[in-house]
Amino acid sequence: MRVPFIKMHGLGNDFIVLDARDAPLPPVDADVARALADRHTGIGCDQLILLQPSEQADFRMRIFNHDGGEVEACGNASRAVALLHAAPARVETGGGLIDLRPADGGASVDMGVPRFGWEDIPLAYPMDTLTMPVGWDMLEEPGAANVGNPHVVFFIEDCDAVPLETLGPLVETDALFPQAVNVNVATIESRTRLRLRVWERGAGLTRACGTGACAAAVVAIRRKRVGRSVTVALPGGELQIDWGEDGRITMTGPATESFRGEFEWDDFA
Ligand SMILES: N[C@@H](CCC[C@H](N)C(=O)O)C(=O)O
């Protein structure tokens, strides 16, 4: 069976999108996702995105990390899907309902209301999530947020100096995080601007992470280090994050379609 795919990215965080909204596909599981995501033997991507019909929204977006694990949210993929859909849409995700609004060359996404309870992140045991009394080498006292998926955010004088390829996996898989965690290192440049690098759960270092940008912004806002409207500069480019008085986060930024192709299902199943 030949299956069409669309290769897309948001600030260099890249996706294979499978659109099964009109024509169903055989079940996509962790093995299929991992095989397609492989950069040597597959098509290659940070996340595989599967679009399906939904009973509670315009459609459903499922997200598989590079390692095959299915997760709840992906900010950059939300903008890519908005570009593809080319009209406003409400989308069901594992992290809740999100609203997409395509904009020039990208989209604004209503990412919903962040959660900060220790059991919401989730953590293995109770603690203050604004300034967590924990540390790993030079990474200390992070804040945590669940913005559809779990994040910890470390504020560092120079986030570019952090050896994230070694410390990232250590924090990601620590027993404190029963569902593992996305690891963000941020530098506050001004009241309106953060610099951010992210070690993503199940994907490693990526050029950008939309939910990471949301998490870093809301933790910095909670700590009163920045105002409610923040530009987040990632290695792949910039995102605008606004945390409204209604508690909802809006993420705005670009998305790009790279190319379209087809693959033989049996080669990856
Ligand atoms: N790249 C994404 C986040 C993808 C999921 C994440 N790795 C997780 O495991 O939660 C983004 O742009 O938000």
The ligand as an SDF file (V2000), in Angstrom:
LIG
                    3D

 13 12  0  0  0  0  0  0  0  0999 V2000
    8.5960   19.5330   19.4780 N   0  0  0  0  0  0  0  0  0  0  0  0
    7.4760   19.7050   20.2540 C   0  0  0  0  0  0  0  0  0  0  0  0
    7.2600   18.8220   21.4580 C   0  0  0  0  0  0  0  0  0  0  0  0
    7.1540   17.3490   21.0640 C   0  0  0  0  0  0  0  0  0  0  0  0
    6.7780   16.4170   22.2100 C   0  0  0  0  0  0  0  0  0  0  0  0
    7.7970   16.3720   23.3150 C   0  0  0  0  0  0  0  0  0  0  0  0
    9.0650   15.8750   22.8670 N   0  0  0  0  0  0  0  0  0  0  0  0
    7.2590   15.5060   24.4630 C   0  0  0  0  0  0  0  0  0  0  0  0
    7.7090   14.3470   24.6090 O   0  0  0  0  0  0  0  0  0  0  0  0
    6.4040   15.9700   25.2110 O   0  0  0  0  0  0  0  0  0  0  0  0
    6.9880   21.1260   20.4020 C   0  0  0  0  0  0  0  0  0  0  0  0
    7.2360   21.9120   19.4750 O   0  0  0  0  0  0  0  0  0  0  0  0
    6.2810   21.4300   21.3620 O   0  0  0  0  0  0  0  0  0  0  0  0
  1  2  1  0
  2  3  1  0
  2 11  1  0
  3  4  1  0
  4  5  1  0
  5  6  1  0
  6  7  1  0
  6  8  1  0
  8  9  2  0
  8 10  1  0
 11 12  2  0
 11 13  1  0
M  END
$$$$
